[in-house]
Amino acid sequence: MDMAEFHLNKKQLLLIDDDHELAELLVDYLSQQGFMVQCCFDGQSGLELAYKSEFDLILLDVMMPKLNGFEVLKALGSEYKTPVLMLTAKGDHNDKVRGLELGADDYLAKPFHHQELLARIQAILRRIDIMTQQNSHSENSTLTINDIELNHATRAVTCHTNPITLTGTEYQILTMLMEHHGQIIAKDALSKQVLSRKLAPFDRSIDVHVGNIRRKFSPYCTIDKIKTVRGAGYLFLTGECS
């Protein structure tokens, strides 16, 4: 394998963070773990590079000059497919929820241990790789319940033939709920399967992702397809959207 082929096999990360010292440490550490990392130190330049180049994952800080992390997420829009891991202030619950609502796949509070960051990165990339492999080898590439259809080959979602744009995390949650339609799926089971971690106390990640799915389907469904079963989890209903 020549050097060009070696680099092509490395996962490409984009780090958008105005903390130069932290960025230097992370680039050094993640490079040692086999990643290719590019850095931007403000939201505007990070947004431009995200559009110009292809990345496997974006690490996005919240507080930055020119454009903050939330503004970058808004500008990327729901059509942008690259997963985003938000880096939020420690204990700032509102930042975490807002980032997920705007389309981030997961979040990690600062300050964090470098091994925890690596675990989150690997979990997101592993989920994507597994989903891609499953979809490419799936004999039945579609999952349809009444008027909702998931096309696993293209990761396209429709309701009454209307296209619905979901993040990778949202797509995996919806897939799990639909595959077990009529059964209650515990939040902790969703967290372990989709986020690759146990659900921590007061962690609303799954709730926010489910809320995003509901909001995106609401213009086309007169009923809420995902029922919250208090103290138990979520249940995907099989009735027609009408």
Secondary structure, 3 states (H helix, E strand, C coil): CCHHHHHHCCCEEEEECCCHHHHHHHHHHHHHCCCEEEEECCHHHHHHHHHHCCCCEEEEECCCCCCCHHHHHHHHCCCCCCCEEEEEECCCHHHHHHHHHCCCCEEEEECCCHHHHHHHHHHHHHHHHHHHHHHHHCCCCEEEECCEEEECCCCEEEECCEEECCCHHHHHHHHHHHHCCCCEECHHHHHHHHHCCCCCCCCCHHHHHHHHHHHHHCCCCCCCCEEEECCCEEEECCCCCC
